[in-house]
Amino acid sequence: MGEVQDLEDFFSQVAVESDQRMFDRWFRIQVSSVATGGYIVVFSDVSDFKEQHKKL
């Protein structure tokens, strides 16, 4: 049950969409709750976009 609580904390910190640095990469994380319980989570690697944006 501890793992589920950790995930709940993580998802509440992420909110609906945010960029987070993990494993030396940047990820855009999008979280949606499901009516029957649980979450749908999409991780998109946006590291290249962040590098290009920094150069502009």
Buried (B, 14 or more C-beta within 10 A) or exposed (E): EEEEEEEEEBBEEBEEEEEBEEEEEBBBBBBEEEEEEEEEEEEEEBEEEBEEEEEE
